[in-house]
Amino acid sequence: MGSEKGKIKYIFLVVFVLILASVSWVYASFSLFGPKDLGVEYTHEDYVSALEKTGIQVEYEGLTGEALEEYKEQYKDNGEKKSIHDYNFEFSEYERKEFTLTNEEATALLNELAPGFWWFDDLQVKVLPDGTMEGSSTADIKRLKTDLYSDVADDVPIPLPDTLNIYSKGRISVTNNQLSGDPEKFNLGAVSLPDKYLEEDSVNTMEEYFPRIYTVVPGLEITSLTSNSEGEFVFDGVIPQKVSVTAK
C-alpha cells in the first residue's frame, strides 16, 4: 500500500509543479475556458441509438423513458452534482453484449446516461483513423476525490482546483477490466504533461487507478474495449440491462 501511495503522490506532485509553472493564466484555463473541442457533436438520436445497442434501461427515483429525459433537461439547467454515496444503486439483468459505437454515440452515452453523477462534463471521445483515441472533458476533481479516491486524496500535497480541463491522446484498450495505455499526450488545463511523465511508472499508476471509474459498477465485465478500422469503439463484455437509482 505504501508504494501505491508513493506513486499517486508522485503523479499529483507533477501536476502541482505544472500548475505553478504558468501561474495565473493556466489557472484561469481550469475554470474560465472549456475543454478542448474534438469536433464531436451528438444528437438525442445518437443517445437513443447507443441505449438500444447497449440495452441499458435506467430508472431514477421512479422516472423512466421520456419522463426521465425531461427531468434530466431540467436538471442540466438548475441541478447540482450528486454524490454516489447519497444514493442506492441496484444493477440487475446482466447480459453479454457485443456492439460498436460511433464517436457521437459513445460521447452521447457518456454525457447523457447519468449526468448528475458523472464526474466529467462536456466530454468528447473520438477514434482517429489510425486507431488512436482522444478524450477531452472538464473533470470534477473535488467529487472524484470524495467518490472514488478518498483513500489517496490525503496524499495530494496541495489543494487542486475543484474542476480541471483535461485532454488525452494515445492508444488505449481495456482487456478483462484492465486498462492498458500508450499515451502520446496528456494536457492539464493549458499545460501539456512532459513526455518524461508519460513513461512506465506514471502510466502504470494511471492504469491502476483509472479503472475505478468503470468498475464502480459491480459485476461489470469488460472483456474487450478497443477500436476498429471504421473509427468506432468496439465493446465486448457483460453489462447490467437495468439500473435503478433511489435516494438513501
C-alpha positions in Angstrom: 0.0 0.0 0.0 2.9 2.3 0.8 4.3 2.0 -2.7 0.9 2.7 -4.2 0.5 5.9 -2.3 4.0 6.8 -3.3 3.1 6.5 -6.9 -0.1 8.6 -6.7 1.7 11.2 -4.7 4.3 11.4 -7.4 1.7 12.0 -10.1 -0.1 14.7 -8.0 3.3 16.3 -7.3 3.9 16.5 -11.1 0.5 18.2 -11.5 1.4 20.6 -8.8 4.7 21.6 -10.4 3.0 22.1 -13.8 0.3 24.3 -12.2 2.9 26.5 -10.6 4.8 26.8 -13.8 2.3 29.0 -15.5 0.5 30.6 -12.5 -2.5 32.8 -13.3 -3.3 32.2 -17.0 -3.0 28.4 -16.6 -5.2 28.5 -13.5 -7.7 30.6 -15.4 -7.9 27.9 -18.1 -9.1 25.4 -15.5 -12.3 27.3 -14.9 -12.8 30.1 -17.5 -12.3 28.2 -20.7 -13.9 25.0 -21.8 -12.1 21.7 -22.6 -10.6 21.1 -26.0 -13.2 20.7 -28.7 -12.7 17.5 -30.6 -15.4 18.3 -33.1 -17.7 15.5 -31.9 -21.3 16.8 -31.8 -24.1 14.4 -30.8 -27.9 14.4 -31.0 -30.7 12.8 -29.0 -30.9 10.2 -31.7 -27.3 9.3 -31.1 -28.1 8.7 -27.4 -31.2 6.6 -28.2 -29.1 4.5 -30.6 -26.5 4.0 -28.0 -29.1 2.8 -25.5 -30.6 0.4 -28.0 -27.1 -1.1 -28.7 -26.2 -1.5 -25.0 -29.7 -2.4 -23.9 -29.4 -0.3 -20.7 -32.6 1.0 -19.1 -32.3 3.5 -16.2 -34.9 4.3 -13.5 -34.2 7.3 -11.3 -36.5 7.9 -8.4 -39.3 6.1 -10.3 -38.7 8.1 -13.5 -38.0 6.2 -16.8 -38.2 7.0 -20.5 -39.4 10.4 -21.6 -40.2 11.4 -18.0 -36.6 10.8 -17.1 -35.3 12.7 -20.1 -37.5 15.7 -19.2 -36.1 15.6 -15.7 -32.5 15.5 -17.0 -33.1 18.5 -19.2 -34.4 20.5 -16.2 -31.5 19.2 -14.1 -29.0 20.5 -16.6 -30.4 24.0 -16.2 -30.7 24.0 -12.4 -29.3 20.9 -10.7 -26.2 20.4 -8.7 -23.9 17.3 -9.0 -24.9 14.4 -6.8 -22.7 12.1 -4.7 -22.9 8.4 -5.4 -22.7 7.9 -1.6 -26.1 9.6 -1.1 -28.0 7.1 -3.4 -28.7 3.4 -3.6 -27.8 1.8 -7.0 -29.4 -1.5 -8.0 -27.9 -3.2 -11.1 -29.7 -6.3 -12.5 -30.3 -8.5 -15.5 -26.7 -8.7 -16.7 -26.2 -9.8 -20.3 -23.2 -10.4 -22.5 -23.2 -7.7 -25.2 -21.1 -7.1 -28.3 -21.5 -3.8 -30.1 -19.8 -0.9 -31.8 -20.4 2.8 -31.0 -19.6 5.8 -33.2 -17.8 8.7 -31.8 -21.2 10.5 -31.5 -23.0 7.6 -29.9 -20.2 7.0 -27.3 -20.0 10.7 -26.5 -23.8 10.9 -26.1 -23.9 7.8 -23.8 -21.2 9.1 -21.5 -22.7 12.5 -21.2 -26.4 11.6 -21.0 -26.6 8.3 -19.2 -26.2 9.7 -15.7 -25.2 13.4 -15.9 -26.0 14.1 -12.2 -23.5 11.5 -11.1 -20.9 11.6 -13.9 -17.5 13.2 -12.9 -16.8 14.6 -16.4 -18.6 17.5 -18.1 -18.6 18.4 -21.8 -16.9 15.1 -22.5 -16.0 14.1 -26.0 -14.3 10.9 -27.1 -13.0 10.1 -30.6 -11.3 7.4 -32.5 -8.8 8.7 -35.1 -8.2 6.9 -38.4 -5.0 5.2 -37.1 -6.9 3.8 -34.1 -5.6 6.4 -31.7 -8.2 7.6 -29.2 -8.8 11.2 -28.0 -10.7 12.3 -24.9 -11.5 15.8 -23.7 -13.6 17.0 -20.7 -13.8 19.1 -17.6 -13.1 16.7 -14.7 -14.8 17.3 -11.3 -11.7 16.8 -9.2 -13.5 17.6 -5.9 -16.1 14.9 -6.4 -13.6 12.4 -7.8 -11.5 12.7 -4.6 -14.5 12.1 -2.4 -16.4 9.5 -4.5 -13.6 7.3 -5.9 -10.2 8.3 -4.4 -10.8 9.1 -0.8 -8.1 6.6 0.2 -5.4 8.5 -1.6 -6.8 12.1 -1.6 -4.8 13.0 1.5 -1.6 12.2 -0.3 -2.1 15.3 -2.6 0.5 17.8 -1.3 -1.5 20.9 -2.2 -5.1 21.8 -3.0 -6.1 21.1 -6.6 -8.7 23.1 -8.4 -12.3 21.8 -7.9 -12.5 21.4 -11.7 -9.8 20.7 -14.3 -9.9 20.7 -18.1 -8.1 17.5 -19.3 -7.2 16.2 -22.8 -5.6 12.9 -23.7 -4.5 11.2 -26.8 -3.0 7.8 -27.3 -3.6 4.1 -27.8 -6.0 2.8 -25.1 -7.7 -0.5 -24.6 -9.4 -2.5 -21.8 -9.0 -6.3 -21.5 -10.7 -8.2 -18.7 -11.4 -4.9 -16.9 -7.7 -3.9 -17.0 -6.8 -0.7 -18.7 -3.7 -0.6 -21.0 -2.5 2.8 -22.3 0.2 4.1 -24.5 -0.3 7.9 -24.1 1.0 10.4 -26.6 -0.2 13.5 -25.0 -1.9 14.4 -21.7 -2.9 18.1 -21.0 -4.0 19.6 -17.7 -5.6 22.9 -18.5 -3.3 24.6 -20.9 -0.2 22.7 -19.9 1.0 19.5 -21.6 2.4 16.9 -19.4 6.1 16.5 -20.4 7.0 13.2 -22.1 9.1 12.0 -19.2 6.0 11.9 -17.1 4.2 9.6 -19.6 6.7 6.9 -19.1 6.2 3.5 -17.5 5.9 4.4 -13.8 3.3 7.2 -14.4 1.4 5.1 -16.9 1.3 2.1 -14.5 -0.2 4.4 -11.9 -2.9 5.6 -14.3 -3.7 2.1 -15.3 -4.0 1.1 -11.7 -6.4 3.9 -10.6 -8.4 4.9 -13.6 -10.4 1.6 -13.7 -12.2 2.7 -10.6 -14.3 4.9 -12.8 -15.9 2.0 -14.6 -15.5 -0.8 -12.0 -17.7 1.2 -9.7 -20.5 -0.8 -11.4 -20.5 -4.2 -9.6 -20.4 -7.2 -11.9 -19.3 -5.1 -14.9 -17.0 -7.3 -17.1 -15.3 -5.5 -20.0 -13.8 -8.5 -21.9 -12.6 -6.1 -24.6 -12.8 -2.4 -25.4 -10.9 -1.4 -28.5 -11.4 0.4 -31.8 -11.9 -0.7 -35.4 -10.9 0.5 -38.8 -14.2 2.3 -39.2 -13.3 4.7 -36.4 -15.7 3.1 -33.9 -15.4 1.9 -30.3 -15.8 -1.9 -30.1 -17.2 -3.4 -26.9 -17.4 -7.0 -25.7 -18.5 -7.8 -22.2 -21.2 -8.3 -19.6 -23.2 -5.2 -18.5 -26.4 -4.6 -16.5 -29.5 -4.1 -18.5 -31.4 -2.4 -15.7 -30.2 0.3 -13.3 -32.4 1.6 -10.5 -31.3 4.7 -8.5 -33.0 5.9 -5.3 -32.0 8.3 -2.6 -30.9 6.9 0.7 
